[in-house]
Amino acid sequence: MGNSGSAVKVCTDHQGGINWLSLSPDGQRLLTGSEDGTARLWSTADSQCHGHLQGHESYITFCHLENEAAFTCSADHTIRKWDVVTGQCLAIYRGHTSIVNRILVAKDYLFSGSYDRTARCWSVDKEKQIQEFRGHRNCVLTLAHYSSRDVLEEEEEEEEQKVSRDLLVTGSTDCSVKVWWVSSGRCYQTLLGHTGAVLCLTLDAPKRELFSGSTDYTIRTWNILTGEQLKVFKEHQGSVICLELVNRHLYSGSADRTVKCWFVDTGERLQTYKAHKHSVSTLKYHAGILFTGSGDACARAFNSKSGVLQKIFRGHKFIINCIQIHNELLYTASHDGTLRIWDIRGICKRNKRRLKKERPGQGRSSQKGSLSRLFNNKVGCVVQQEQGE
């Protein structure tokens, strides 16, 4: 059954549920975005709050942290950029006409997806909209981005593509995935096959592969260049809420209370991770361990290869919306408004010893009301219908 764990610290500064948690690339800071309409910056060195970002007029749906700037998006239809040292708002990006539920920062671009059925591209520094991506028939839930230089050969490029090789991928509740040229806003591919809302996306750019998870209980793999559907993974019995790709192993968390691991080259399911008492809302792979967060208010650690449950982290009162890992500390953010910090050195050390014993090449490596804004924005009543509290 695994051992229960107690948090080494509980941060209770927010006055509302925490919808997202972001870790800076240098690992020095964490950013939380909350139902209380504010974001907070935390130091990973001392676990203290060092910044209170105020200005949004409604709840924050999602946040993203760079080393020098923080980004938040909100139900107030705007995106804000913040200085991580002073907490000052540096820019407000206006243009969306409904809830902004996802943002993504890549190079000098800021991308956003909204309930207004559009995605948009902004200049990070100039507070200016560069492009609008219009074509979805319903809200844009999830985003992915990469440079097409990773997937296109020189002889395959058109003149337009030579100007800008950046592609934006959007998933929508209209059951489709669209691939767009950032430079022109033109839709390059529309990927059809899902029969439910597309909730999550992940990319393997060198392999030209895109993975999409949906409320139709399936994961689909696409060739991003040709639009061809390569495989359909069908074993889940509930909406696929989150995906993570690690070394050609795809981990999928679902409303059916399980995570599954797939070997994407063959489509074979290698492992199913059980023990959750509600939907799996978030997951993260770290050093041979699969960490999950669930609607049952617990985080869990599984041996990624054997599927054995190694630890249960109890203490939250509502759904865990996001997890991050840094310096063998696990950070969990919940709709109960708390950020909890857990020491995972013990299970990391045990797992490292286990990995050393294995011969190289041996086997395959491997809530009150609505649950939270995560489900409101990504799943809505679909998940609640599949799994009532």
Beta strands, then each sheet from edge to edge (+ up, - down):
strand 1: 3-5
strand 2: 9-11
strand 3: 18-23
strand 4: 29-34
strand 5: 39-43
strand 6: 49-53
strand 7: 60-65
strand 8: 69-74
strand 9: 79-83
strand 10: 89-93
strand 11: 100-106
strand 12: 109-114
strand 13: 118-123
strand 14: 128-134
strand 15: 140-147
strand 16: 166-172
strand 17: 177-181
strand 18: 187-191
strand 19: 198-204
strand 20: 209-214
strand 21: 219-223
strand 22: 229-233
strand 23: 240-246
strand 24: 249-254
strand 25: 259-263
strand 26: 268-273
strand 27: 280-286
strand 28: 289-294
strand 29: 299-303
strand 30: 309-313
strand 31: 320-326
strand 32: 329-334
strand 33: 339-343
sheet 1: 1+ 30+ 29- 28+ 27-
sheet 2: 2+ 33- 32+ 31-
sheet 3: 3+ 4- 5+ 6-
sheet 4: 7+ 8- 9+ 10-
sheet 5: 11+ 12- 13+ 14-
sheet 6: 15+ 16- 17+ 18-
sheet 7: 19+ 20- 21+ 22-
sheet 8: 23+ 24- 25+ 26-
end
